[in-house]
Amino acid sequence: MGKISSSPIIPPSTTLTPTPLSSPDPTIGWKTFSDPAFNFTFKYPSTITIEKRQNPKGASLGMPTEDVYVGQLLTLTSYYDRIKTLWFTQNSDLVDTTQQDLPPLDITGTTYNLAKTNWESGSPSQQVPNCSVGTAQPNYFVDIPNKVFITILFQEIKTCDPVKGQIVQEGTMGIPLDNFDQQLHDTYLILSTLQFTN
């Protein structure tokens, strides 16, 4: 009688599909801004300073009297009809509604395109050709009717280098910000948490 060899039983192969890890919410642990004077709330990191500031009297007719400054780049204001303000009637030709510099905002599931105005001051360099020294102040904004008026504001500081030529650095109050990209990223994250209370 011959020897019977037995082969091991191999179970059918199964392909395991890894469960994708959900990316953690970057706003976990953030504080929440809430104030009865405003009809909105938002989350913000502890590294950001919140400050309410009074608008100067007569700065622009029709504007609210108080703004919320969020860090160095963002201002939130109760909604107002900017078309009826003194500022808008005097500067409407400066408004660019098709700007491509900053991406749209996503707020409560709706996409909003930012408009832009820009003021520049400076003069050509005497030492470096095709180069100017000074500042530009890009002002990006959008209004959500009956909800909020949003402004992202910073400066572009222009300097000249004999080798590199024109240098443009983002900053505030004439001071370049080493962490500008991070601040702008945080600004968009903050705005993604914006909620309206009525």
LINMO-V833671 format. One record per residue. N is the residue number from 1. RES is the residue in three letters. SS is DSSP state (A for helix, B for strand, O for the rest). Layout:
n: [N N]
res: [RES RES]
ss: [SS SS]
This chain:
n: [1 2 3 4 5 6 7 8 9 10 11 12 13 14 15 16 17 18 19 20 21 22 23 24 25 26 27 28 29 30 31 32 33 34 35 36 37 38 39 40 41 42 43 44 45 46 47 48 49 50 51 52 53 54 55 56 57 58 59 60 61 62 63 64 65 66 67 68 69 70 71 72 73 74 75 76 77 78 79 80 81 82 83 84 85 86 87 88 89 90 91 92 93 94 95 96 97 98 99 100 101 102 103 104 105 106 107 108 109 110 111 112 113 114 115 116 117 118 119 120 121 122 123 124 125 126 127 128 129 130 131 132 133 134 135 136 137 138 139 140 141 142 143 144 145 146 147 148 149 150 151 152 153 154 155 156 157 158 159 160 161 162 163 164 165 166 167 168 169 170 171 172 173 174 175 176 177 178 179 180 181 182 183 184 185 186 187 188 189 190 191 192 193 194 195 196 197 198]
res: [MET GLY LYS ILE SER SER SER PRO ILE ILE PRO PRO SER THR THR LEU THR PRO THR PRO LEU SER SER PRO ASP PRO THR ILE GLY TRP LYS THR PHE SER ASP PRO ALA PHE ASN PHE THR PHE LYS TYR PRO SER THR ILE THR ILE GLU LYS ARG GLN ASN PRO LYS GLY ALA SER LEU GLY MET PRO THR GLU ASP VAL TYR VAL GLY GLN LEU LEU THR LEU THR SER TYR TYR ASP ARG ILE LYS THR LEU TRP PHE THR GLN ASN SER ASP LEU VAL ASP THR THR GLN GLN ASP LEU PRO PRO LEU ASP ILE THR GLY THR THR TYR ASN LEU ALA LYS THR ASN TRP GLU SER GLY SER PRO SER GLN GLN VAL PRO ASN CYS SER VAL GLY THR ALA GLN PRO ASN TYR PHE VAL ASP ILE PRO ASN LYS VAL PHE ILE THR ILE LEU PHE GLN GLU ILE LYS THR CYS ASP PRO VAL LYS GLY GLN ILE VAL GLN GLU GLY THR MET GLY ILE PRO LEU ASP ASN PHE ASP GLN GLN LEU HIS ASP THR TYR LEU ILE LEU SER THR LEU GLN PHE THR ASN]
ss: [O O O O O O O O O O O O O O O O O O O O O O O O O O O O O O B B B B O O O O O B B B B B O O O O O B B B B B O O O O O O O O O O O B B B B B O O O B B B B B O O O A A A O A A A A A A A A A O B O O O O O O O O B B B O O B B B O O B B B B B B B B B B O O O O O O O B B B B B B B B B B B B B O O O B B B B B B O B B B B B B B O O O B B B B B B B B O O B B O O O A A A A A A A A A A A A A O O B B O O]
